[in-house]
């Protein structure tokens, strides 16, 4: 039996300036907005995604990793 491990660290990349930063994803809520620390752009999820991690990060949010509806 294989245990599924949830990854909480994900690298967000700003689509405006390309700045990347590693963040810890929340496990108890969706992060709908993220302000880029380099250029100040406010990131919002792309259509069809529920959070900024699903849209702009290297690892999707914890619910998606578990195969559930995103933050639903």
C-alpha positions as CSV (number, residue, x, y, z in Angstrom):
1,X,0.0,0.0,0.0
2,X,1.5,3.4,-1.0
3,X,0.9,6.4,1.1
4,X,0.1,9.6,-0.8
5,X,2.3,12.5,0.3
6,X,0.9,16.0,0.0
7,X,3.5,18.6,-1.1
8,X,3.0,21.9,0.6
9,X,5.9,23.8,-0.9
10,X,5.3,25.2,-4.4
11,X,7.1,27.8,-6.5
12,X,4.9,30.6,-7.8
13,X,6.0,32.4,-11.0
14,X,4.6,35.8,-11.8
15,X,3.3,35.9,-15.4
16,X,4.0,39.6,-15.5
17,X,7.7,39.8,-14.6
18,X,8.8,36.2,-14.3
19,X,9.8,36.4,-10.6
20,X,9.6,33.1,-8.9
21,X,9.2,32.5,-5.1
22,X,8.7,29.3,-3.1
23,X,5.6,29.5,-0.9
24,X,3.9,27.2,1.6
25,X,0.4,26.4,0.4
26,X,-2.5,26.7,2.8
27,X,-4.3,23.5,3.6
28,X,-7.5,25.0,5.0
29,X,-8.5,27.6,2.4
30,X,-8.0,28.5,-1.3
31,X,-5.5,31.3,-2.1
32,X,-7.4,33.3,-4.7
33,X,-5.0,36.2,-4.8
34,X,-1.2,36.6,-4.5
35,X,0.7,39.9,-4.8
36,X,4.1,39.5,-6.5
37,X,6.9,40.6,-4.3
38,X,8.9,41.9,-7.2
39,X,6.5,43.9,-9.4
40,X,3.4,44.1,-7.3
41,X,1.1,42.5,-9.8
42,X,-1.9,40.8,-8.1
43,X,-2.3,37.3,-9.5
44,X,-5.8,35.7,-9.7
45,X,-6.6,32.2,-10.8
46,X,-7.0,31.5,-14.5
47,X,-10.4,30.4,-15.8
48,X,-11.0,26.9,-14.7
49,X,-8.6,27.0,-11.8
50,X,-9.7,27.8,-8.2
51,X,-6.5,29.2,-6.8
52,X,-3.2,30.9,-7.8
53,X,-1.2,27.7,-7.1
54,X,-3.2,25.7,-9.7
55,X,-2.6,28.5,-12.2
56,X,1.0,29.7,-11.6
57,X,2.9,27.3,-9.4
58,X,4.9,24.1,-9.9
59,X,2.7,22.0,-7.6
60,X,-1.2,22.3,-7.6
61,X,-3.1,22.9,-4.3
62,X,-3.4,20.1,-1.7
63,X,-7.0,19.2,-2.7
64,X,-6.0,18.8,-6.4
65,X,-3.0,16.7,-5.3
66,X,-5.5,14.4,-3.4
67,X,-7.7,14.1,-6.6
68,X,-10.5,16.2,-5.1
69,X,-12.3,19.2,-6.5
70,X,-10.0,22.1,-6.1
71,X,-10.6,23.7,-2.7
72,X,-14.2,22.6,-2.9
